Amino acid sequence: MPKRSLEKKSIDKRMANASAQQVVLRLPEQMFKRLNLAVQRRAIRIPRHTWLLEAVMEKLTRELPYNEDDHGSK
């Protein structure tokens, strides 16, 4: 199985086990339009919410890799 698929399954598992918190996200109009365009251009359609969750997880994985021992906290 490709590394990308394994990473996504790992992210999905962690997200499924986490309690959800709500946030309000305000985006400039042009950024919102770009977001919608990116979501619409995907080969397989997904909700905007899912696209945003994936984007946040990608950023967090780059900047703060998840460590099973510390449960993601420092």
Secondary structure, 3 states (H helix, E strand, C coil): CCHHHHHHHHHHHHHHHCCCCCCCCCCCHHHHHHHHHHHHCCCCCCCHHHHHHHHHHHHHHHHCCCCCCCCCCC
